[in-house]
Amino acid sequence: MRRGVEIDQHNPCGGKHHCQGDAERRPGLRQQVGRHQHPAGPAANDQDRVAGTKQGRDRELLTATALPVMAGRRRRAEETPVARWTMIGLAVIGLAILVGAPLIAVFAEALKQGVQTAIASLGNRDALEAIKLTLIIAAISVPLNAAFGIAAAWFITKFDFRGKAFLITLIDLPFSVSPVVAGLCIVLMFGTNSLLGGWLVGNGYPIVFALPGIVLATMFVTFPFVARELIPVMIEQGRAEEEAALTLGASGWRMFWTVTLPNIRWALLYGVLLCNARAMGEFGAVAVVSGKIRGQTATMPITIEMFYNEYLSVAAFSLAAVLTLLALVTLLLKTALELRHADQLAATHRH
């Protein structure tokens, strides 16, 4: 009898059949088993009903309180038509003032005395030499920066080494250093007063106030554009395809031309367009290292300044219109590339 009571106390409801059997055999335990199965009878049902009603009321109260708050947040998140059109109007006004008005002014001033006068001013020897020199500098610096950018992106993304973050910081250095400071550094390093510059000038290889110095200054300013476009894309693509090509017996150059280059070609072209646009329009660094020698080291931006200071407004604005057209062509090519190959260029904006 005592044993049955102990078992019932330790597991009053888990062994249902056992409790019922003991209760049938021992009438004294039947009331205890009944109490374990139905602890409070009708009172328990009333308590459960009251508790359920209370929980339901609490739930309704919480829902009634939360719905207005959520609706208010949703209304605040949604833009009203007035706010939407106000923001669009401010953006359009800002673009019109900062971009549209200067473009209109440049072409209006260039054509103020007629198309024939504008074309005749571009036939000036100094203007032709400036256009020629600008195109030569872009033709030299952009391919070199493309090659250096590919090499830097390859080295950073395909190898793990100490100092990688520092190397990336060095690549971004031209973005933070003033172009004038960069030009001054080139003058101090390769000028006639320096040891290296004096030796180069003495042997007939001048750097400063010559084409090599202008190319160096342009390359320094435009160096990050290609590398910064390629690094995120190559990180996104990983190393699996190159490793597979090497496993199949491809050489390094064949792997680059058949696997790597097709994967990065659109990002490379995107970076080249940005690099070319900056190379043709660079003024600060080139103005320091070129010496502004008319017809020899004066690029298009420098010649525009010289014409304007000499009150040759038609010639200055005509040459500025040519430079603007070159920039607009670059911008159109860049936009077309973004629209056609947005997926390949998306990795650049994710990193």
C-alpha contacts under 8 A as a table, 3 or more apart, distances in Angstrom:
res1	aa1	res2	aa2	distance
1	M	4	G	5.26
1	M	5	V	6.45
2	R	5	V	5.10
2	R	6	E	6.31
3	R	6	E	5.14
3	R	7	I	6.32
4	G	7	I	5.23
4	G	8	D	6.14
4	G	22	D	7.20
5	V	8	D	5.01
5	V	9	Q	6.20
5	V	29	L	7.60
6	E	9	Q	5.11
6	E	10	H	6.37
7	I	10	H	5.32
7	I	11	N	6.15
7	I	12	P	7.38
8	D	11	N	5.41
8	D	12	P	4.52
8	D	13	C	7.92
8	D	19	C	6.82
8	D	33	V	7.80
9	Q	12	P	5.41
11	N	14	G	5.44
11	N	15	G	6.56
12	P	15	G	6.96
12	P	16	K	7.79
12	P	19	C	7.27
12	P	33	V	7.28
12	P	36	H	6.27
13	C	16	K	5.47
13	C	19	C	7.57
13	C	36	H	6.76
13	C	37	Q	6.77
15	G	18	H	5.29
15	G	19	C	6.19
16	K	19	C	5.25
16	K	20	Q	6.21
17	H	20	Q	5.08
17	H	21	G	6.03
18	H	21	G	5.11
18	H	22	D	6.20
19	C	22	D	5.16
19	C	23	A	6.01
19	C	33	V	6.57
20	Q	23	A	4.95
20	Q	24	E	6.14
20	Q	30	R	7.74
20	Q	33	V	7.31
21	G	24	E	5.17
21	G	25	R	6.22
22	D	25	R	5.04
22	D	26	R	5.69
22	D	29	L	7.14
22	D	30	R	7.93
23	A	26	R	4.98
23	A	27	P	5.73
23	A	28	G	7.29
23	A	29	L	5.04
23	A	30	R	4.39
23	A	33	V	6.84
24	E	27	P	6.14
24	E	30	R	6.89
26	R	29	L	5.67
26	R	30	R	7.01
27	P	30	R	5.28
27	P	31	Q	7.78
28	G	31	Q	6.65
28	G	32	Q	7.73
29	L	32	Q	5.15
29	L	33	V	6.20
30	R	33	V	5.15
30	R	34	G	6.10
31	Q	34	G	5.00
31	Q	35	R	6.14
32	Q	35	R	5.00
32	Q	36	H	6.32
33	V	36	H	5.11
33	V	37	Q	6.24
34	G	37	Q	5.15
34	G	38	H	5.91
34	G	39	P	7.63
35	R	38	H	5.16
35	R	39	P	4.79
35	R	40	A	7.41
36	H	39	P	5.44
38	H	41	G	5.57
39	P	44	A	7.43
40	A	43	A	5.63
40	A	44	A	5.00
41	G	44	A	5.56
41	G	45	N	6.83
42	P	45	N	5.09
42	P	46	D	6.31
43	A	46	D	5.09
43	A	47	Q	6.23
44	A	47	Q	4.99
44	A	48	D	6.10
45	N	48	D	5.05
45	N	49	R	6.09
46	D	49	R	5.03
46	D	50	V	6.10
47	Q	50	V	5.06
47	Q	51	A	6.03
48	D	51	A	5.02
48	D	52	G	5.99
49	R	52	G	5.11
49	R	53	T	6.09
50	V	53	T	5.08
50	V	54	K	6.13
51	A	54	K	5.04
51	A	55	Q	6.14
52	G	55	Q	5.10
52	G	56	G	6.10
53	T	56	G	5.07
53	T	57	R	6.19
54	K	57	R	5.08
54	K	58	D	6.16
55	Q	58	D	5.01
55	Q	59	R	6.08
56	G	59	R	5.04
56	G	60	E	6.15
57	R	60	E	5.07
57	R	61	L	6.06
58	D	61	L	5.03
58	D	62	L	6.09
59	R	62	L	5.08
59	R	63	T	6.11
60	E	63	T	5.09
60	E	64	A	6.03
61	L	64	A	5.09
61	L	65	T	6.13
62	L	65	T	5.09
62	L	66	A	6.00
63	T	66	A	5.14
63	T	67	L	5.95
64	A	67	L	5.68
64	A	68	P	7.21
65	T	68	P	6.29
65	T	69	V	6.99
66	A	69	V	5.19
66	A	70	M	6.12
67	L	70	M	5.14
67	L	71	A	6.01
68	P	71	A	4.96
68	P	72	G	6.00
69	V	72	G	5.08
69	V	73	R	6.24
70	M	73	R	5.08
70	M	74	R	6.09
71	A	74	R	4.99
71	A	75	R	6.11
72	G	75	R	5.05
72	G	76	R	6.14
73	R	76	R	5.02
73	R	77	A	6.08
74	R	77	A	5.02
74	R	78	E	6.18
75	R	78	E	5.23
75	R	79	E	7.83
76	R	79	E	7.26
79	E	83	A	6.22
79	E	84	R	6.16
80	T	83	A	5.33
80	T	84	R	6.19
81	P	84	R	5.02
81	P	85	W	6.07
82	V	85	W	5.40
82	V	86	T	6.00
83	A	86	T	5.01
83	A	87	M	6.20
84	R	87	M	5.38
84	R	88	I	6.31
85	W	88	I	4.97
85	W	89	G	5.91
86	T	89	G	5.07
86	T	90	L	6.18
87	M	90	L	5.13
87	M	91	A	6.22
88	I	91	A	5.15
88	I	92	V	6.16
89	G	92	V	5.12
89	G	93	I	6.07
90	L	93	I	5.11
90	L	94	G	6.07
91	A	94	G	5.12
91	A	95	L	6.20
92	V	95	L	5.17
92	V	96	A	6.04
93	I	96	A	5.03
93	I	97	I	6.15
94	G	97	I	5.25
94	G	98	L	5.99
95	L	98	L	5.23
95	L	99	V	5.30
95	L	100	G	6.37
96	A	99	V	5.58
96	A	100	G	4.41
96	A	101	A	5.87
97	I	100	G	6.06
97	I	101	A	5.39
97	I	102	P	7.63
98	L	101	A	6.60
98	L	102	P	6.90
99	V	102	P	5.77
99	V	103	L	6.39
100	G	103	L	5.31
100	G	104	I	6.19
101	A	104	I	5.15
101	A	105	A	6.05
102	P	105	A	4.98
102	P	106	V	6.11
103	L	106	V	5.21
103	L	107	F	6.46
103	L	324	T	7.92
104	I	107	F	5.44
104	I	108	A	5.92
105	A	108	A	5.05
105	A	109	E	5.97
106	V	109	E	5.41
106	V	110	A	6.16
106	V	317	F	5.76
106	V	318	S	7.84
106	V	320	A	6.94
106	V	321	A	6.18
107	F	110	A	4.99
107	F	111	L	6.13
107	F	317	F	7.18
107	F	318	S	7.50
107	F	321	A	5.99
108	A	111	L	5.30
108	A	112	K	5.78
109	E	112	K	4.99
109	E	313	S	7.63
109	E	314	V	6.61
109	E	317	F	6.11
109	E	318	S	7.89
110	A	113	Q	7.54
110	A	118	A	6.06
110	A	313	S	7.82
110	A	314	V	5.27
110	A	315	A	7.37
110	A	316	A	7.83
110	A	317	F	4.76
110	A	318	S	4.65
110	A	321	A	7.00
111	L	114	G	4.92
111	L	115	V	5.57
111	L	117	T	7.77
111	L	118	A	6.19
111	L	314	V	7.70
111	L	318	S	7.69
112	K	314	V	7.69
113	Q	117	T	6.11
113	Q	118	A	7.37
113	Q	314	V	7.71
114	G	117	T	5.50
114	G	118	A	6.51
115	V	118	A	5.12
115	V	119	I	6.22
116	Q	119	I	5.19
116	Q	120	A	6.05
117	T	120	A	5.02
117	T	121	S	6.14
117	T	314	V	7.83
118	A	121	S	5.18
118	A	122	L	6.49
118	A	314	V	6.44
118	A	315	A	6.76
118	A	318	S	5.72
119	I	122	L	5.14
119	I	123	G	6.56
119	I	318	S	7.70
120	A	123	G	5.07
120	A	124	N	7.13
121	S	124	N	5.55
121	S	127	A	7.87
121	S	314	V	7.07
121	S	315	A	4.97
121	S	318	S	7.21
122	L	127	A	5.77
122	L	128	L	6.78
122	L	315	A	6.55
122	L	318	S	6.77
122	L	319	L	6.59
123	G	127	A	6.80
123	G	128	L	6.40
124	N	127	A	5.26
124	N	128	L	6.24
125	R	128	L	5.16
125	R	129	E	6.11
125	R	295	G	7.35
126	D	129	E	5.14
126	D	130	A	6.09
126	D	294	R	6.58
126	D	295	G	5.00
126	D	303	T	7.58
127	A	130	A	5.05
127	A	131	I	6.24
127	A	295	G	7.95
127	A	300	M	7.44
127	A	303	T	7.03
127	A	319	L	7.13
128	L	131	I	5.17
128	L	132	K	6.12
129	E	132	K	5.01
129	E	133	L	5.98
129	E	295	G	5.46
129	E	296	Q	7.21
129	E	299	T	7.97
130	A	133	L	5.15
130	A	134	T	6.08
130	A	295	G	6.64
130	A	296	Q	7.95
130	A	297	T	7.91
130	A	298	A	5.82
130	A	299	T	4.59
130	A	300	M	4.92
130	A	303	T	6.57
131	I	134	T	5.20
131	I	135	L	6.26
131	I	299	T	6.84
131	I	300	M	5.83
132	K	135	L	5.30
132	K	136	I	6.20
133	L	136	I	5.05
133	L	137	I	6.13
133	L	296	Q	7.94
133	L	297	T	7.44
133	L	298	A	7.60
133	L	299	T	5.93
133	L	300	M	7.96
134	T	137	I	5.20
134	T	138	A	6.22
134	T	280	M	5.99
134	T	299	T	5.32
134	T	300	M	6.25
135	L	138	A	5.11
135	L	139	A	6.00
135	L	280	M	7.36
136	I	139	A	4.99
136	I	140	I	6.24
137	I	140	I	5.23
137	I	141	S	5.93
137	I	211	L	7.93
137	I	214	I	7.50
137	I	215	V	5.92
137	I	218	T	7.80
137	I	279	A	7.60
137	I	280	M	7.86
138	A	141	S	5.32
138	A	142	V	5.59
138	A	276	N	6.18
138	A	279	A	5.80
138	A	280	M	6.28
139	A	142	V	5.96
139	A	143	P	6.80
140	I	143	P	6.11
140	I	144	L	6.53
140	I	215	V	7.27
141	S	144	L	5.22
141	S	145	N	5.99
141	S	215	V	6.05
141	S	216	L	7.91
141	S	218	T	6.73
141	S	219	M	5.49
141	S	279	A	7.65
142	V	145	N	5.11
142	V	146	A	6.05
142	V	219	M	7.55
142	V	272	V	6.69
142	V	275	C	6.34
142	V	276	N	6.05
142	V	279	A	7.57
143	P	146	A	4.89
143	P	147	A	6.23
144	L	147	A	5.15
144	L	148	F	6.15
144	L	219	M	7.91
145	N	148	F	4.98
145	N	149	G	5.75
145	N	219	M	6.49
145	N	222	T	7.40
145	N	223	F	5.61
145	N	226	V	6.97
146	A	149	G	5.03
146	A	150	I	6.16
146	A	226	V	5.91
146	A	227	A	7.84
146	A	268	L	7.55
146	A	271	G	7.99
146	A	272	V	6.60
147	A	150	I	5.24
147	A	151	A	6.25
148	F	151	A	5.07
148	F	152	A	6.03
148	F	223	F	7.95
148	F	227	A	7.76
149	G	152	A	5.12
149	G	153	A	5.98
149	G	223	F	7.19
149	G	224	P	7.40
149	G	225	F	7.95
149	G	226	V	5.16
149	G	227	A	4.14
149	G	228	R	7.93
149	G	230	L	7.55
150	I	153	A	5.17
150	I	154	W	5.97
150	I	226	V	7.41
150	I	227	A	6.41
150	I	230	L	7.10
151	A	154	W	5.13
151	A	155	F	6.10
152	A	155	F	5.16
152	A	156	I	6.12
152	A	227	A	6.49
153	A	156	I	5.21
153	A	157	T	5.98
153	A	227	A	5.62
153	A	228	R	7.87
153	A	230	L	6.02
153	A	231	I	4.96
153	A	234	M	7.49
154	W	157	T	5.41
154	W	158	K	5.67
154	W	159	F	7.97
154	W	231	I	7.73
154	W	234	M	7.76
155	F	158	K	5.66
155	F	159	F	5.88
156	I	159	F	5.99
156	I	160	D	7.42
156	I	164	K	6.64
156	I	231	I	7.49
157	T	160	D	7.75
157	T	231	I	6.64
157	T	234	M	6.45
157	T	235	I	5.83
158	K	239	R	6.92
160	D	164	K	7.60
161	F	164	K	6.19
163	G	166	F	5.08
163	G	167	L	6.27
164	K	167	L	5.10
164	K	168	I	6.35
165	A	168	I	5.13
165	A	169	T	6.26
166	F	169	T	4.99
166	F	170	L	6.31
167	L	170	L	5.02
167	L	171	I	6.35
168	I	171	I	5.05
168	I	172	D	6.44
169	T	172	D	5.13
169	T	173	L	6.25
170	L	173	L	4.97
171	I	174	P	7.26
171	I	223	F	7.45
171	I	224	P	5.68
171	I	227	A	7.78
172	D	175	F	5.61
172	D	176	S	7.27
172	D	224	P	5.93
173	L	176	S	5.45
173	L	177	V	6.21
174	P	177	V	5.17
174	P	178	S	7.47
174	P	179	P	7.67
174	P	220	F	6.60
174	P	221	V	5.53
174	P	222	T	7.65
174	P	223	F	7.51
174	P	224	P	7.11
175	F	178	S	7.85
175	F	221	V	7.64
175	F	224	P	7.71
177	V	181	V	6.83
177	V	182	A	6.98
178	S	181	V	5.22
178	S	182	A	6.43
179	P	182	A	4.91
179	P	183	G	6.17
179	P	221	V	6.68
179	P	284	G	5.28
179	P	285	A	4.59
180	V	183	G	5.11
180	V	184	L	6.20
180	V	284	G	5.00
180	V	285	A	4.74
180	V	287	A	7.98
180	V	288	V	6.57
181	V	184	L	5.02
181	V	185	C	6.23
181	V	285	A	7.37
182	A	185	C	5.15
182	A	186	I	6.46
182	A	217	A	7.03
182	A	220	F	7.64
182	A	221	V	8.00
182	A	285	A	6.12
183	G	186	I	5.14
183	G	187	V	6.32
183	G	217	A	6.03
183	G	284	G	7.52
183	G	285	A	4.33
183	G	286	V	6.75
183	G	287	A	7.89
183	G	288	V	5.36
183	G	289	V	5.65
184	L	187	V	5.00
184	L	188	L	6.19
184	L	285	A	7.64
184	L	288	V	6.43
184	L	289	V	7.26
185	C	188	L	5.10
185	C	189	M	6.11
186	I	189	M	5.11
186	I	190	F	5.87
186	I	191	G	7.53
186	I	208	V	7.56
186	I	213	G	7.40
186	I	216	L	7.97
186	I	217	A	7.35
186	I	289	V	7.16
187	V	190	F	5.39
187	V	191	G	4.86
187	V	208	V	6.12
187	V	288	V	7.77
187	V	289	V	6.18
188	L	191	G	5.54
188	L	193	N	7.66
188	L	194	S	6.61
189	M	194	S	6.10
189	M	196	L	7.20
189	M	197	G	6.70
190	F	194	S	6.25
190	F	196	L	6.13
190	F	197	G	3.97
190	F	198	G	7.54
190	F	207	I	6.16
190	F	208	V	6.27
191	G	194	S	5.58
191	G	196	L	7.99
191	G	197	G	4.82
191	G	198	G	6.75
191	G	207	I	7.34
191	G	208	V	5.81
192	T	195	L	7.65
192	T	197	G	4.99
192	T	198	G	4.37
192	T	201	V	6.72
193	N	197	G	6.88
193	N	198	G	6.11
194	S	197	G	5.17
194	S	198	G	5.76
195	L	198	G	5.32
195	L	199	W	6.31
196	L	199	W	5.22
196	L	200	L	6.26
197	G	200	L	5.06
197	G	201	V	6.10
197	G	206	P	7.29
197	G	207	I	7.25
198	G	201	V	5.17
198	G	202	G	6.01
199	W	202	G	5.06
199	W	203	N	6.29
200	L	203	N	5.23
200	L	204	G	6.29
200	L	205	Y	4.91
200	L	206	P	5.74
200	L	207	I	7.56
201	V	204	G	5.11
201	V	205	Y	5.22
201	V	206	P	4.60
201	V	207	I	7.64
202	G	205	Y	7.44
206	P	209	F	7.53
206	P	210	A	6.45
206	P	212	P	7.69
207	I	210	A	5.61
207	I	211	L	7.11
207	I	212	P	5.14
207	I	213	G	4.69
208	V	211	L	7.91
208	V	212	P	7.24
208	V	213	G	4.82
208	V	214	I	7.64
208	V	289	V	5.51
208	V	290	S	6.63
209	F	213	G	6.53
209	F	214	I	7.67
209	F	289	V	5.57
209	F	290	S	4.31
209	F	291	G	5.22
209	F	293	I	7.97
209	F	297	T	6.91
210	A	213	G	5.69
210	A	214	I	6.68
210	A	289	V	7.89
210	A	290	S	6.18
210	A	297	T	6.33
211	L	214	I	5.21
211	L	215	V	6.23
211	L	290	S	7.74
211	L	297	T	6.81
212	P	215	V	5.07
212	P	216	L	6.15
213	G	216	L	5.06
213	G	217	A	6.19
213	G	289	V	6.04
213	G	290	S	7.01
214	I	217	A	5.17
214	I	218	T	6.11
214	I	286	V	5.56
214	I	289	V	6.23
214	I	290	S	6.04
214	I	297	T	7.94
215	V	218	T	5.09
215	V	219	M	6.01
216	L	219	M	5.11
216	L	220	F	6.15
217	A	220	F	5.21
217	A	221	V	6.36
217	A	285	A	5.75
217	A	286	V	6.13
217	A	289	V	7.42
218	T	221	V	5.27
218	T	222	T	6.14
218	T	279	A	5.87
218	T	282	E	7.07
218	T	285	A	7.30
218	T	286	V	6.95
219	M	222	T	5.21
219	M	223	F	5.51
219	M	279	A	7.82
220	F	223	F	5.38
221	V	224	P	7.72
221	V	279	A	7.90
221	V	285	A	7.85
222	T	225	F	6.01
222	T	275	C	5.46
222	T	278	R	6.47
222	T	279	A	6.48
223	F	226	V	6.82
223	F	227	A	7.36
223	F	275	C	7.56
224	P	227	A	5.38
224	P	228	R	5.72
225	F	228	R	5.45
225	F	229	E	6.34
225	F	271	G	5.42
225	F	272	V	7.47
225	F	274	L	6.49
225	F	275	C	5.73
226	V	229	E	5.29
226	V	230	L	6.29
226	V	268	L	6.41
226	V	270	Y	7.87
226	V	271	G	4.28
226	V	272	V	6.09
226	V	274	L	7.94
226	V	275	C	6.92
227	A	230	L	5.20
227	A	231	I	6.03
227	A	271	G	7.67
228	R	231	I	5.57
228	R	232	P	7.21
228	R	271	G	7.90
229	E	232	P	6.53
229	E	233	V	7.10
229	E	267	A	5.96
229	E	268	L	6.97
229	E	270	Y	7.44
229	E	271	G	5.70
229	E	348	T	6.11
230	L	233	V	5.32
230	L	234	M	6.08
230	L	264	I	6.90
230	L	267	A	6.03
230	L	268	L	6.39
230	L	271	G	7.77
230	L	348	T	7.74
231	I	234	M	5.31
231	I	235	I	6.13
232	P	235	I	5.09
232	P	236	E	6.13
232	P	347	A	5.88
232	P	348	T	5.17
232	P	350	R	7.90
232	P	351	H	5.85
233	V	236	E	5.10
233	V	237	Q	6.31
233	V	264	I	6.94
233	V	267	A	7.28
233	V	344	Q	7.68
233	V	345	L	7.29
233	V	347	A	5.38
233	V	348	T	5.97
234	M	237	Q	5.13
234	M	238	G	6.23
234	M	264	I	7.22
235	I	238	G	5.33
236	E	347	A	6.43
238	G	241	E	7.69
239	R	242	E	5.47
239	R	243	E	6.09
240	A	243	E	5.19
240	A	244	A	6.09
241	E	244	A	5.02
241	E	245	A	6.22
241	E	259	V	7.07
242	E	245	A	5.10
242	E	246	L	6.26
242	E	255	M	6.46
242	E	259	V	6.66
242	E	260	T	7.15
243	E	246	L	5.11
243	E	247	T	6.08
244	A	247	T	5.00
244	A	248	L	6.28
245	A	248	L	5.14
245	A	249	G	6.58
245	A	250	A	5.52
245	A	255	M	6.20
245	A	259	V	7.77
246	L	249	G	5.16
246	L	250	A	4.97
246	L	251	S	6.62
246	L	252	G	7.51
246	L	255	M	7.12
247	T	250	A	7.33
250	A	254	R	6.03
250	A	255	M	5.92
251	S	254	R	5.23
251	S	255	M	6.00
252	G	255	M	5.13
252	G	256	F	6.23
253	W	256	F	5.03
253	W	257	W	6.21
254	R	257	W	5.19
254	R	258	T	5.87
254	R	259	V	7.90
255	M	258	T	5.38
255	M	259	V	5.33
255	M	260	T	6.63
256	F	259	V	5.59
256	F	260	T	4.75
256	F	261	L	5.81
257	W	260	T	6.34
257	W	261	L	5.39
257	W	262	P	7.27
258	T	261	L	6.56
258	T	262	P	6.53
259	V	262	P	5.89
259	V	263	N	6.57
260	T	263	N	5.33
260	T	264	I	6.45
261	L	264	I	5.25
261	L	265	R	5.63
262	P	265	R	5.29
263	N	266	W	7.79
264	I	267	A	5.39
264	I	268	L	5.93
265	R	268	L	4.98
265	R	269	L	6.12
266	W	269	L	5.04
266	W	270	Y	6.08
266	W	337	L	7.57
266	W	341	H	7.23
266	W	344	Q	7.10
266	W	345	L	7.36
267	A	270	Y	4.95
267	A	271	G	6.21
267	A	344	Q	7.28
267	A	345	L	6.07
268	L	271	G	5.16
268	L	272	V	6.12
269	L	272	V	4.95
269	L	273	L	6.19
270	Y	273	L	5.30
270	Y	274	L	6.51
270	Y	334	K	6.38
270	Y	337	L	7.23
271	G	274	L	5.17
271	G	275	C	6.05
272	V	275	C	4.95
272	V	276	N	5.99
273	L	276	N	5.12
273	L	277	A	6.21
273	L	330	T	6.24
273	L	333	L	7.82
273	L	334	K	6.68
274	L	277	A	5.23
274	L	278	R	6.36
274	L	330	T	7.83
274	L	334	K	7.97
275	C	278	R	5.31
275	C	279	A	6.05
276	N	279	A	5.00
276	N	280	M	6.27
277	A	280	M	5.55
277	A	281	G	6.41
277	A	326	L	7.98
277	A	327	A	6.03
277	A	330	T	6.55
278	R	281	G	5.22
278	R	282	E	5.82
279	A	282	E	5.47
280	M	300	M	7.76
280	M	323	L	7.85
281	G	300	M	7.77
281	G	301	P	6.38
281	G	323	L	7.61
282	E	285	A	7.17
282	E	286	V	6.71
282	E	301	P	7.24
283	F	286	V	5.41
283	F	287	A	5.76
283	F	301	P	5.99
283	F	302	I	6.65
284	G	287	A	5.27
284	G	288	V	6.63
285	A	288	V	5.36
285	A	289	V	6.53
286	V	289	V	5.37
286	V	290	S	5.62
287	A	290	S	5.53
287	A	291	G	6.51
287	A	292	K	6.38
287	A	302	I	6.81
288	V	291	G	6.34
290	S	293	I	7.06
290	S	297	T	5.41
290	S	298	A	6.90
291	G	297	T	6.97
291	G	298	A	7.90
292	K	297	T	5.82
292	K	298	A	5.01
292	K	302	I	6.94
293	I	296	Q	5.51
293	I	297	T	5.09
293	I	298	A	5.66
294	R	297	T	6.50
294	R	298	A	5.50
294	R	303	T	7.58
295	G	298	A	6.17
298	A	301	P	7.98
298	A	302	I	5.56
298	A	303	T	5.77
299	T	302	I	5.34
299	T	303	T	5.98
300	M	303	T	5.07
300	M	304	I	6.07
300	M	319	L	7.20
300	M	320	A	7.89
300	M	323	L	7.41
301	P	304	I	5.14
301	P	305	E	6.47
301	P	320	A	7.69
302	I	305	E	5.17
302	I	306	M	6.30
303	T	306	M	4.92
303	T	307	F	6.08
303	T	316	A	7.66
304	I	307	F	5.21
304	I	308	Y	6.14
304	I	315	A	7.85
304	I	316	A	4.78
304	I	317	F	7.40
304	I	319	L	6.47
304	I	320	A	6.52
305	E	308	Y	5.15
305	E	309	N	6.13
305	E	316	A	7.24
306	M	309	N	5.19
306	M	310	E	6.27
306	M	316	A	7.98
307	F	310	E	5.11
307	F	311	Y	6.37
307	F	312	L	5.08
307	F	313	S	6.78
307	F	315	A	6.59
307	F	316	A	5.11
308	Y	311	Y	5.07
308	Y	312	L	5.52
308	Y	313	S	5.49
308	Y	316	A	5.48
309	N	312	L	7.52
312	L	315	A	5.54
312	L	316	A	6.09
313	S	316	A	4.98
313	S	317	F	5.97
314	V	317	F	5.30
314	V	318	S	5.88
315	A	318	S	5.08
315	A	319	L	6.12
316	A	319	L	5.36
316	A	320	A	6.12
317	F	320	A	4.73
317	F	321	A	5.95
318	S	321	A	4.97
318	S	322	V	6.42
319	L	322	V	5.09
319	L	323	L	6.36
320	A	323	L	5.05
320	A	324	T	6.03
321	A	324	T	4.88
321	A	325	L	6.08
322	V	325	L	5.09
322	V	326	L	6.34
323	L	326	L	5.13
323	L	327	A	6.29
324	T	327	A	4.99
324	T	328	L	6.09
325	L	328	L	4.98
325	L	329	V	6.12
326	L	329	V	5.17
326	L	330	T	6.30
327	A	330	T	5.08
327	A	331	L	6.14
328	L	331	L	4.89
328	L	332	L	6.09
329	V	332	L	5.11
329	V	333	L	6.24
330	T	333	L	5.18
330	T	334	K	6.12
331	L	334	K	4.98
331	L	335	T	6.10
332	L	335	T	5.08
332	L	336	A	6.10
333	L	336	A	5.13
333	L	337	L	6.10
334	K	337	L	5.11
334	K	338	E	6.25
335	T	338	E	5.06
335	T	339	L	6.23
336	A	339	L	5.17
336	A	340	R	6.12
337	L	340	R	5.27
337	L	341	H	5.82
337	L	342	A	7.62
338	E	341	H	5.46
338	E	342	A	5.08
338	E	345	L	7.14
339	L	342	A	5.62
341	H	344	Q	5.59
341	H	345	L	6.48
342	A	345	L	5.16
342	A	346	A	5.89
343	D	346	A	5.14
343	D	347	A	7.79
344	Q	347	A	6.85
345	L	348	T	5.59
345	L	349	H	7.42
346	A	349	H	5.50
346	A	350	R	6.52
347	A	350	R	5.03
347	A	351	H	6.48
348	T	351	H	5.75
